[in-house]
Amino acid sequence: MSCKIKSIHYFPVKSVSFQNIETSNIKKNLGMANDRIFAFSRGIDVKKSKLLESDPNQRKLNNFLTLKNSPALNKYNFSYKDKKLTLIHKGKELVTISPNNEEERLSLTNKLVDLESSLIQPIYLLKNKDFPFYDTSHSNKIFNSMSLINLKSIKDFESKINQTVEFERFRANFYVDGIDAWQEREWINKIIKINNVSFKVEKNIPRCVAINLKPTTDEKTNLLNSLKDQYDHFELGLYLTALNDGEINVGDAVNLS
């Protein structure tokens, strides 16, 4: 197998940001450093929001702003550098805050509401570095996860529907190349190793209507239905759990243990 890491991404804010990096620091049972350590609560009071912030067992997907319930967010991005969180729109930095400052958190949420009045309020910016806001942190089986996608599987999908399918729609941490389309589905419940970091391959990733959104816009297509029509399932990509600490770089080989 000649599978390699083609690109690496992390997402400071759940369901919004998409940051390309060359090297990632991995922590056992936690995931990628700074990945989804922020989230915006949605339609719940501050007391309930703080509970969700601290206790993953209390989290439900509908309690958070996501592309599924708030597609307008797809027009925005966030960067997190030097402990500063910046809201970005069309390459322009709109607001930069220190997330540990409650007043600055409020200024950021107010700016977001001013920009997108359709968002269900109240909204609060949450932060948890010890148990980030992964999709799997509010699932039936709670665990910190990373995601991996085979670029050839996306290409196969493209060829079948004769339509461009941007890889950003699937919001993975690791994109890999060098194996056949859909071969990664054979890795479920196995261990893969990337640069001496071992991962348990937990399960396939079930997709939602968020993949219908064209990157950086709120334009919609019918990709989710197309995925079901072509493959008789809604899945693309794998959930991973890190089994040890380490570092992963673009170009590293991916091997079955």
C-alpha positions as a Python dict, from the first residue, in 0.01 Angstrom:
ca = {
    (1, 'M'): (0, 0, 0),
    (2, 'S'): (142, 339, -102),
    (3, 'C'): (-111, 559, 73),
    (4, 'K'): (16, 901, 186),
    (5, 'I'): (-115, 1213, 359),
    (6, 'K'): (-198, 1465, 87),
    (7, 'S'): (-318, 1749, 311),
    (8, 'I'): (-394, 1821, 679),
    (9, 'H'): (-662, 2050, 819),
    (10, 'Y'): (-791, 2161, 1155),
    (11, 'F'): (-1104, 2351, 1250),
    (12, 'P'): (-1077, 2593, 1543),
    (13, 'V'): (-1453, 2650, 1549),
    (14, 'K'): (-1694, 2361, 1508),
    (15, 'S'): (-1863, 2352, 1166),
    (16, 'V'): (-1719, 2684, 1044),
    (17, 'S'): (-1344, 2713, 999),
    (18, 'F'): (-1109, 2523, 767),
    (19, 'Q'): (-736, 2575, 823),
    (20, 'N'): (-466, 2408, 614),
    (21, 'I'): (-147, 2304, 800),
    (22, 'E'): (168, 2112, 711),
    (23, 'T'): (226, 1948, 1051),
    (24, 'S'): (-18, 1839, 1320),
    (25, 'N'): (38, 1749, 1683),
    (26, 'I'): (-167, 1448, 1794),
    (27, 'K'): (-264, 1360, 2151),
    (28, 'K'): (-378, 1015, 2264),
    (29, 'N'): (-758, 989, 2299),
    (30, 'L'): (-787, 1364, 2241),
    (31, 'G'): (-718, 1432, 1877),
    (32, 'M'): (-545, 1709, 1687),
    (33, 'A'): (-420, 2015, 1872),
    (34, 'N'): (-669, 2308, 1859),
    (35, 'D'): (-917, 2112, 1648),
    (36, 'R'): (-1280, 2214, 1719),
    (37, 'I'): (-1192, 2357, 2060),
    (38, 'F'): (-1454, 2630, 2004),
    (39, 'A'): (-1824, 2610, 1924),
    (40, 'F'): (-2125, 2841, 1924),
    (41, 'S'): (-2427, 2736, 2126),
    (42, 'R'): (-2766, 2799, 1971),
    (43, 'G'): (-3100, 2893, 2123),
    (44, 'I'): (-3018, 2805, 2484),
    (45, 'D'): (-2947, 3022, 2788),
    (46, 'V'): (-2604, 3092, 2930),
    (47, 'K'): (-2641, 2839, 3214),
    (48, 'K'): (-2720, 2556, 2973),
    (49, 'S'): (-2443, 2671, 2738),
    (50, 'K'): (-2184, 2654, 3016),
    (51, 'L'): (-2303, 2302, 3098),
    (52, 'L'): (-2250, 2195, 2736),
    (53, 'E'): (-1911, 2361, 2739),
    (54, 'S'): (-1787, 2157, 3034),
    (55, 'D'): (-1978, 1827, 3004),
    (56, 'P'): (-1978, 1635, 2672),
    (57, 'N'): (-2249, 1404, 2802),
    (58, 'Q'): (-2493, 1697, 2794),
    (59, 'R'): (-2429, 1788, 2431),
    (60, 'K'): (-2686, 1751, 2156),
    (61, 'L'): (-2613, 1853, 1797),
    (62, 'N'): (-2914, 2085, 1780),
    (63, 'N'): (-2768, 2290, 2068),
    (64, 'F'): (-2486, 2414, 1842),
    (65, 'L'): (-2460, 2634, 1537),
    (66, 'T'): (-2375, 2402, 1248),
    (67, 'L'): (-2385, 2422, 871),
    (68, 'K'): (-2684, 2189, 882),
    (69, 'N'): (-2902, 2428, 1083),
    (70, 'S'): (-2729, 2756, 989),
    (71, 'P'): (-2596, 2736, 631),
    (72, 'A'): (-2520, 3109, 629),
    (73, 'L'): (-2212, 3026, 838),
    (74, 'N'): (-2049, 2867, 535),
    (75, 'K'): (-1957, 3215, 410),
    (76, 'Y'): (-1726, 3269, 709),
    (77, 'N'): (-1402, 3130, 843),
    (78, 'F'): (-1198, 3150, 1163),
    (79, 'S'): (-828, 3144, 1234),
    (80, 'Y'): (-671, 3070, 1571),
    (81, 'K'): (-315, 3193, 1615),
    (82, 'D'): (-118, 3306, 1920),
    (83, 'K'): (-424, 3243, 2138),
    (84, 'K'): (-629, 3490, 1930),
    (85, 'L'): (-948, 3393, 1746),
    (86, 'T'): (-1031, 3589, 1429),
    (87, 'L'): (-1355, 3596, 1230),
    (88, 'I'): (-1289, 3619, 855),
    (89, 'H'): (-1516, 3692, 558),
    (90, 'K'): (-1393, 3685, 198),
    (91, 'G'): (-1035, 3702, 321),
    (92, 'K'): (-1099, 4010, 537),
    (93, 'E'): (-1043, 3994, 913),
    (94, 'L'): (-1355, 4130, 1082),
    (95, 'V'): (-1298, 4074, 1454),
    (96, 'T'): (-1006, 3939, 1658),
    (97, 'I'): (-1053, 3843, 2024),
    (98, 'S'): (-884, 3679, 2320),
    (99, 'P'): (-1124, 3387, 2385),
    (100, 'N'): (-1056, 3385, 2759),
    (101, 'N'): (-1204, 3735, 2786),
    (102, 'E'): (-1582, 3713, 2832),
    (103, 'E'): (-1646, 4066, 2703),
    (104, 'E'): (-1449, 3995, 2388),
    (105, 'R'): (-1638, 3670, 2338),
    (106, 'L'): (-1959, 3870, 2352),
    (107, 'S'): (-1829, 4120, 2098),
    (108, 'L'): (-1759, 3836, 1856),
    (109, 'T'): (-2104, 3681, 1891),
    (110, 'N'): (-2267, 4022, 1854),
    (111, 'K'): (-2075, 4078, 1532),
    (112, 'L'): (-2187, 3741, 1397),
    (113, 'V'): (-2551, 3818, 1480),
    (114, 'D'): (-2522, 4161, 1317),
    (115, 'L'): (-2392, 3995, 1002),
    (116, 'E'): (-2645, 3709, 1000),
    (117, 'S'): (-2973, 3801, 1169),
    (118, 'S'): (-3125, 3465, 1068),
    (119, 'L'): (-2918, 3281, 1331),
    (120, 'I'): (-3125, 3145, 1619),
    (121, 'Q'): (-3038, 3329, 1937),
    (122, 'P'): (-2908, 3351, 2202),
    (123, 'I'): (-2559, 3254, 2086),
    (124, 'Y'): (-2256, 3196, 2309),
    (125, 'L'): (-1897, 3114, 2218),
    (126, 'L'): (-1782, 2801, 2402),
    (127, 'K'): (-1431, 2664, 2455),
    (128, 'N'): (-1305, 2325, 2575),
    (129, 'K'): (-950, 2212, 2490),
    (130, 'D'): (-979, 1891, 2694),
    (131, 'F'): (-1294, 1761, 2525),
    (132, 'P'): (-1342, 1944, 2194),
    (133, 'F'): (-1670, 1980, 2010),
    (134, 'Y'): (-1641, 1687, 1772),
    (135, 'D'): (-1952, 1543, 1610),
    (136, 'T'): (-1876, 1225, 1802),
    (137, 'S'): (-1875, 1408, 2137),
    (138, 'H'): (-2254, 1416, 2127),
    (139, 'S'): (-2315, 1074, 1970),
    (140, 'N'): (-2438, 756, 2135),
    (141, 'K'): (-2077, 641, 2166),
    (142, 'I'): (-1892, 948, 2293),
    (143, 'F'): (-1528, 972, 2187),
    (144, 'N'): (-1283, 1232, 2059),
    (145, 'S'): (-1234, 1175, 1690),
    (146, 'M'): (-1042, 1281, 1385),
    (147, 'S'): (-1145, 1219, 1027),
    (148, 'L'): (-977, 1079, 717),
    (149, 'I'): (-1094, 1087, 356),
    (150, 'N'): (-960, 912, 49),
    (151, 'L'): (-936, 1165, -235),
    (152, 'K'): (-989, 889, -492),
    (153, 'S'): (-1329, 816, -337),
    (154, 'I'): (-1425, 1178, -400),
    (155, 'K'): (-1294, 1151, -756),
    (156, 'D'): (-1499, 836, -811),
    (157, 'F'): (-1807, 1021, -688),
    (158, 'E'): (-1728, 1312, -922),
    (159, 'S'): (-1699, 1083, -1222),
    (160, 'K'): (-2028, 910, -1148),
    (161, 'I'): (-2231, 1230, -1120),
    (162, 'N'): (-2029, 1431, -1376),
    (163, 'Q'): (-2001, 1721, -1134),
    (164, 'T'): (-1719, 1890, -944),
    (165, 'V'): (-1711, 1780, -579),
    (166, 'E'): (-1485, 2008, -376),
    (167, 'F'): (-1298, 1813, -107),
    (168, 'E'): (-1361, 2096, 143),
    (169, 'R'): (-1727, 1997, 160),
    (170, 'F'): (-1634, 1696, 375),
    (171, 'R'): (-1424, 1885, 631),
    (172, 'A'): (-1170, 1613, 709),
    (173, 'N'): (-852, 1638, 914),
    (174, 'F'): (-654, 1410, 683),
    (175, 'Y'): (-693, 1368, 308),
    (176, 'V'): (-504, 1072, 164),
    (177, 'D'): (-409, 948, -181),
    (178, 'G'): (-249, 633, -319),
    (179, 'I'): (-521, 373, -261),
    (180, 'D'): (-819, 271, -472),
    (181, 'A'): (-1152, 448, -438),
    (182, 'W'): (-1344, 328, -130),
    (183, 'Q'): (-1063, 91, -24),
    (184, 'E'): (-1054, 277, 308),
    (185, 'R'): (-1390, 122, 402),
    (186, 'E'): (-1202, -205, 453),
    (187, 'W'): (-1012, -47, 745),
    (188, 'I'): (-1305, -39, 991),
    (189, 'N'): (-1202, -178, 1334),
    (190, 'K'): (-839, -200, 1221),
    (191, 'I'): (-532, -3, 1330),
    (192, 'I'): (-353, 231, 1091),
    (193, 'K'): (-17, 394, 1157),
    (194, 'I'): (99, 734, 1033),
    (195, 'N'): (454, 837, 1123),
    (196, 'N'): (454, 617, 1436),
    (197, 'V'): (112, 743, 1551),
    (198, 'S'): (-143, 463, 1569),
    (199, 'F'): (-514, 517, 1515),
    (200, 'K'): (-816, 294, 1569),
    (201, 'V'): (-1047, 319, 1269),
    (202, 'E'): (-1383, 352, 1441),
    (203, 'K'): (-1646, 369, 1168),
    (204, 'N'): (-1757, 527, 842),
    (205, 'I'): (-1871, 888, 863),
    (206, 'P'): (-2242, 940, 795),
    (207, 'R'): (-2296, 1256, 594),
    (208, 'C'): (-2565, 1522, 629),
    (209, 'V'): (-2699, 1810, 420),
    (210, 'A'): (-2391, 2019, 505),
    (211, 'I'): (-2210, 1858, 209),
    (212, 'N'): (-2467, 2022, -19),
    (213, 'L'): (-2308, 2361, 50),
    (214, 'K'): (-2054, 2492, -200),
    (215, 'P'): (-1741, 2603, -7),
    (216, 'T'): (-1735, 2966, 119),
    (217, 'T'): (-2093, 3026, -2),
    (218, 'D'): (-2448, 2944, 102),
    (219, 'E'): (-2522, 2801, -244),
    (220, 'K'): (-2673, 2452, -230),
    (221, 'T'): (-2661, 2146, -454),
    (222, 'N'): (-2805, 1795, -411),
    (223, 'L'): (-2485, 1603, -332),
    (224, 'L'): (-2627, 1412, -35),
    (225, 'N'): (-2903, 1258, -245),
    (226, 'S'): (-2651, 1187, -522),
    (227, 'L'): (-2429, 1002, -274),
    (228, 'K'): (-2721, 781, -177),
    (229, 'D'): (-2825, 728, -539),
    (230, 'Q'): (-2478, 618, -649),
    (231, 'Y'): (-2366, 406, -353),
    (232, 'D'): (-2681, 322, -158),
    (233, 'H'): (-2541, 486, 156),
    (234, 'F'): (-2474, 835, 292),
    (235, 'E'): (-2116, 767, 407),
    (236, 'L'): (-1781, 913, 303),
    (237, 'G'): (-1466, 908, 516),
    (238, 'L'): (-1356, 746, 841),
    (239, 'Y'): (-1359, 841, 1208),
    (240, 'L'): (-1026, 778, 1385),
    (241, 'T'): (-918, 768, 1750),
    (242, 'A'): (-553, 838, 1835),
    (243, 'L'): (-387, 563, 2041),
    (244, 'N'): (-67, 752, 2122),
    (245, 'D'): (92, 1097, 2100),
    (246, 'G'): (296, 1208, 1801),
    (247, 'E'): (337, 1429, 1499),
    (248, 'I'): (197, 1388, 1149),
    (249, 'N'): (315, 1571, 839),
    (250, 'V'): (198, 1615, 483),
    (251, 'G'): (362, 1336, 282),
    (252, 'D'): (371, 1081, 566),
    (253, 'A'): (284, 722, 471),
    (254, 'V'): (-34, 558, 598),
    (255, 'N'): (2, 188, 676),
    (256, 'L'): (-218, -86, 813),
    (257, 'S'): (-60, -224, 1131),
}
